[in-house]
Amino acid sequence: MAEAANQEREEQFDVLTTTGEKTGLTKPRSLVHRDGDYHRAVHVWIFAENTQELLLQRRADGKDSWPGLWDISSAGHISAGDSSLVTARRELYEELGVTLPKDAFEFLFIFLQEWSATFHLREAVHVSSRLFAKAMTNQRNCVRLLIVTNNGTFINNEFNDVYLVTTLDPIPLEAFTFQLAVTAPSYDSEVSAVKYISWKEYKNLLAKEDPDYVPYDVAGKYSQLFDILSERYKENSEARSFSIQNQLDRYVPIRLDAELNGLTEGDRKALILLIKAAMVIDEIFYLQVWYSNPILRDWLKERSELSNLDKLKWMYYSINRSPWSVLDENKAFLTTADSAVKLYEKCTKSIPGWKGLEYRAAFPMVKPPGANFYPPDMDKNEFELWKNSLKGDQRDSATGFFNVIRRHSESDVGASSFSSACYTTDTVAKSIPDLDLTDSPSLKRLLNGKADAFLSNDYYDSEIAWMELDSKLDVTIGPYETYEDTLFGYKATFEAFIGVRDDEATSKVKLFGDQLQVLEQNLPFDDSFKSKDVTAAPIRVIKLIYNAGDVKGPQTVAFNLPNDERIVKDRGTSMVMLKNVSEAKFKHILLPIAAICVKEDQRKLVDFESFFTHTICHECCHGIGPHTITLPSGQESTVRLELKELHSALEEAKADIVGLWALKFLIKKELLPDCLVESMYVSFLAGCFRSIRFGLDESHGKGQALQFNWLFEKKAFILHSDGTFSVNFEKVEGAVESLSREILTIQARGDKAAALSLLQTYGKLTPPLRAAMDKLEKVQVPVDIAPIFTTAEEILKEK
């Protein structure tokens, strides 16, 4: 059933002039064309799903732009200072009297129209001689149509952001209001009529160059619109089910158990409340991914029992926590046609007997690089221009971990804290267990600090408390990783890990945290970049009971936190190892990979101790090397701020390869047994194939590809005629050290250009890697595990 949104109609748009001043008046599109102010535009198509029809508008006679012809549902130029989505919504309102919320608009693609002084869209639209002659009947209009100028300067290209609004049924034609007088009282309407037409019939008319329709090249770039509709509404549920099932099969379901014998009765009660708090973290993360993601989740869950296809959609969505598949470089496995139906009652003037517009809550086919941290139509350039206009604390907030960027109006962009950005952080704070439940002083301090942080948006003290946690019940909860923000890598997502500490394993790994300063001083790069005061890192080994939030796709085996450079500089970092997750991955993923990709005589060297020990070193090495840096200009900055969207992949590569270097260093110092040498390198080789299968859009996957290709180029990894690989023990140590030096130096200099060059050169799927990936897929070795939290399920049943 459609969700009854019962929303009040939005306030009338504040319309801007080209200077950005609020006037309540905007130019009609004809005057925009005439004055030649702009070179960006929006196209909005309204599509009725049940009838498979597109809405067209007829341009009024006597207008400069294609007078009398049928055209796009709505379109207009983007004024200076305006944004794409704001313009799309405003043009639809002004031209047709339709007001829709932002989640009705699906961004499809950018269409480049190429202009010249003699032909209008000659290459992109292929104007026929017949249509060209028709346009020439009015020489004055033709000149304005064909040539866009800005103070006498020709604009050669026009970029059009193409949006689709998907409704269930057509909007009643009598509901439309043409060129609203309230917004343009002194201008005649540009629209004389509207009609719905089958998209297939419309495509055929364009192909035939029907003179009654504004021409678009349906054999060229604009054919994407029709290709999308054709693919989206194919009647083949069996094929879709088969495709999603194959995607699901890459994950092996694993039941994760943890012994709770060491917990007090109070800790068990606190555990129940913490799991419930983690469930609220899920709610926040879904919203951070995309603003229509929560309603999509609810819709899929409600319908999951209707058919096998609906069940598969829900299962795969639950793993990815979005409609984009992590293992397929974030390619969408769902479309807006699968999304929730919402009712918007007051989208047009009132029509007797019509309850309002039912539409699909949209999401783009291409995963938004800025997730829901930035306005959906904000690009890097707009953000940088806005950020550079700020000073002091405002500028810090713009790039801060714990703030989102919102467009409050067409001319007002600002940063809002997580705690005031419609996130339910207050609900998380209220879900924190009563401090009297636990006897652990450090856990009490952590819980108290987290409750305050979720309300204040200041996480500093709570993270110090997390680093000093010494409790059988282990809790990590809050905003941490920045992987989701691929626009800049600034913004943190919420996550939660609840576990029980493995005391015996924790005591064994203390060595690594204690050696961080020694490792820092011996890192293979220039001494001038090294820190003199690295703090020993506490390491806790736990059995995972439950996780939530940003835990989509492949599961982490460990984490090193916090990422906040202020805390790293003052207090260092702390590590948590998820031993039961590591054991599951080694058994179900790494060993089968080694059996296929590693040369037979080296397979016996792949063992859990080496795999787990390198994981520990990986996390330790997040805490050493460059973090806060001094630029050549003398300005202090951070690696994250300088490398931006490249930071995550390079940092994962650094931790991996420097972790391998660190293992050999500790063996040479006789702090680790010499028997690890060969096994750690071969286990690392097998692990490369495991991580690369996560996809090159994922930071660990891209970072691992960089390492593999570098070591392969240096002949540290050898490809054999049977398609297997082995480690060249004579060359691997030098290759590991050279890549460690390369990455550390790039980070220390904040050299984004060098980082980009390194990732572009080595962070890719080369033929040897592709062959290995194909072998693993053919044999159907799982890519990762899908945890089933049996212990959590059982304890939640307790009263």
GISULGI-V335104 format. One record per backbone hydrogen bond with DSSP energy under -1.0 kcal/mol. CO is the residue of the C=O (numbers start at 0). NH is the residue of the N-H. Records with the same first field share a line. If there is no record, write none. Layout:
CO = NH + NH
This chain:
2 = 4 + 342
14 = 22 + 23
16 = 19
20 = 16
27 = 31
28 = 32
29 = 33
30 = 34
31 = 35
38 = 158
39 = 77
40 = 160
41 = 75
42 = 162
43 = 73
44 = 164
45 = 54
46 = 166
47 = 51 + 52
51 = 198
52 = 47
53 = 196
55 = 194
56 = 70
57 = 191
58 = 67
59 = 62
65 = 68
68 = 58
69 = 213
70 = 56
73 = 43
75 = 41
78 = 81
82 = 86
83 = 87
84 = 88
85 = 89
86 = 90
87 = 91
88 = 92
89 = 93
90 = 94
91 = 95 + 97
92 = 96
93 = 179
94 = 178
95 = 176
100 = 103
101 = 104
102 = 361
105 = 163
108 = 161
110 = 159
112 = 157
120 = 124 + 125
127 = 131
128 = 132
129 = 133
130 = 134
131 = 135
133 = 136
134 = 137
137 = 141
138 = 142
139 = 143
140 = 144
141 = 145
142 = 146
147 = 154
149 = 152
152 = 149
155 = 114
157 = 112
158 = 40
159 = 110
160 = 42
161 = 107
162 = 44
163 = 105
164 = 46
165 = 359
166 = 48
167 = 49
171 = 174
172 = 175
179 = 182 + 183
182 = 25
183 = 186
189 = 59
192 = 57
194 = 55
196 = 53
197 = 201
198 = 202
199 = 203
200 = 204
201 = 205
202 = 206
203 = 207
204 = 209
205 = 208
209 = 212
211 = 69
215 = 217
216 = 219
219 = 222
220 = 223
221 = 224
222 = 226
223 = 227
224 = 228
225 = 229
226 = 230
227 = 231
228 = 232
230 = 233
233 = 235
235 = 239
236 = 240
237 = 241
238 = 242
239 = 243
240 = 244
241 = 245
242 = 246
243 = 247
244 = 248
246 = 249
247 = 250
249 = 782 + 783
251 = 785
253 = 787
255 = 790
259 = 262
263 = 267
264 = 268
265 = 269
266 = 270
267 = 271
268 = 272
269 = 273
270 = 274
271 = 275
272 = 276
273 = 277
274 = 278
275 = 279
276 = 280
277 = 281
278 = 282
279 = 283
280 = 284
281 = 285
282 = 286
283 = 287
284 = 288
285 = 289
287 = 371
289 = 292
291 = 295
292 = 296
293 = 297
294 = 298
295 = 299
296 = 300
297 = 301
298 = 302
300 = 303
302 = 305
306 = 310
307 = 311
308 = 312
309 = 313
310 = 314
311 = 315
312 = 316
313 = 317
314 = 318
315 = 319
316 = 320
318 = 552
322 = 332 + 333
324 = 327 + 329
327 = 330
330 = 324
334 = 337
335 = 338
339 = 360
340 = 2
341 = 358
343 = 356
346 = 98
350 = 353
356 = 343
357 = 167
358 = 341
367 = 370
368 = 485 + 486
369 = 372
372 = 404
374 = 377
378 = 382
379 = 383
380 = 384
381 = 385
382 = 386
383 = 387
385 = 388
386 = 389
390 = 393
391 = 395
392 = 396
393 = 397
394 = 398
400 = 491
401 = 417
403 = 415
405 = 413
411 = 407 + 408
413 = 405
415 = 403
416 = 419
417 = 420
423 = 427
424 = 428
425 = 429
426 = 430
433 = 436
439 = 443
440 = 444
441 = 445
442 = 446
443 = 447
444 = 448
445 = 449
446 = 450
447 = 451
448 = 452
449 = 453
451 = 455
452 = 456
458 = 462
459 = 463
460 = 464
461 = 465
462 = 466
463 = 467
465 = 468
471 = 500
473 = 498
475 = 496
477 = 494
480 = 492
483 = 485
492 = 479
493 = 549
494 = 477
495 = 547
496 = 475
497 = 544 + 545
498 = 473
499 = 542
501 = 505
502 = 506
503 = 507
508 = 511
509 = 513
512 = 515 + 536
514 = 518
515 = 519
516 = 520
519 = 522
522 = 524
525 = 528
526 = 529
537 = 574
539 = 576
540 = 501
541 = 578
542 = 499
545 = 497
547 = 495
548 = 550
556 = 577
558 = 575
560 = 573
563 = 567
564 = 568
565 = 569
566 = 570 + 571
573 = 560
574 = 539
575 = 558
576 = 541 + 578
577 = 581
578 = 582
579 = 583
580 = 584
581 = 585
582 = 586
583 = 587
584 = 588 + 589
585 = 590
588 = 592
589 = 593
590 = 594
592 = 595 + 596
593 = 597
596 = 724
598 = 601
601 = 604
602 = 605
606 = 610
607 = 611
608 = 612
609 = 613
610 = 614
611 = 615
612 = 616
613 = 617
614 = 618
615 = 619
616 = 620
619 = 622
626 = 638
628 = 636
630 = 633
634 = 630
636 = 628
637 = 641
638 = 642
639 = 643
642 = 645
643 = 646
645 = 649
646 = 650
647 = 651
648 = 652
649 = 653
650 = 654
651 = 655
652 = 656
653 = 657
654 = 658
655 = 659
656 = 660
657 = 661
658 = 662
659 = 663
660 = 664
661 = 665
662 = 666
663 = 667
664 = 668
665 = 670
666 = 669
672 = 675
673 = 676
675 = 679
676 = 680
677 = 681
678 = 682
679 = 683
680 = 684
681 = 685
682 = 686
683 = 687
684 = 688
685 = 689
686 = 690
687 = 691
688 = 692
690 = 693
691 = 694
694 = 697
697 = 701
698 = 702
699 = 703
700 = 704
701 = 705
702 = 706
703 = 707
704 = 708
705 = 709
706 = 710
707 = 711
708 = 712
709 = 713
710 = 715 + 716
711 = 714
715 = 727
717 = 725
719 = 722
723 = 719
724 = 598
725 = 717
727 = 730 + 731
730 = 734
731 = 735
732 = 736
733 = 737
734 = 738
735 = 739
736 = 740
737 = 741
738 = 742
739 = 743
740 = 744
741 = 745
742 = 746
743 = 747
744 = 748
745 = 750
749 = 751
750 = 754
751 = 755
752 = 756
753 = 757
754 = 758
755 = 759
756 = 760
757 = 761
758 = 762
761 = 763
763 = 765
765 = 769
766 = 770
767 = 771
768 = 772
769 = 773
770 = 774
771 = 775
772 = 776
773 = 777
774 = 778
775 = 780
783 = 251
785 = 253
787 = 255 + 789
788 = 792
789 = 793
790 = 794
791 = 795
794 = 797
